[in-house]
């Protein structure tokens, strides 16, 4: 006699048959297992589609995103991490030369490997990346913030910032055995110097003077001189030109 036959016709201690209840419980477990496995497969596929659908991506991956977008956004799993592929760029670092009241100087770099824990290191890295690749209008504010905090924590009286771009090695460089820290892969640009007393004051953006009004000049009050090609010649700046007669009469 088979095991399934014994299970379906098992006898409880009180003498009643439990075959039907066992069969129902078994079916529930089967249905639950199928649903759970289907959800796990869908979840895994959705997590893979999230980064694969970010451009550059194939039309198939982009269309597949529509089938999983709602699920991923609901669970906040719509992270499009490409891990900097297919063309990883370089990184932006900040080097700061600190000057103290006794005339000594010290150079620090952000981020550096002494920063712990790792999450704090990543925070510094994101700040320097934003300084190197973020909008130009935010640069003065971020530069002052970095210089101010370094002066505040170290007691320096002056901070000079440098933006250091660390380029990634090419395939030929790697095959040639060049180090990732090759001197030629670093490019340094000075951002500016800040005094601690200056940084204690509120930031005042530079005032841009308004442009001077544009005036036209012409020897003939009834016409604008024409160039040899038939177009209007560039007007001279700073000299007023009376309008044509027809225009002046219509204005009255």
Beta strands, then each sheet from edge to edge (+ up, - down):
strand 1: 91-99
strand 2: 105-110
strand 3: 158-166
strand 4: 186-195
sheet 1: 2+ 1- 3+ 4-
end
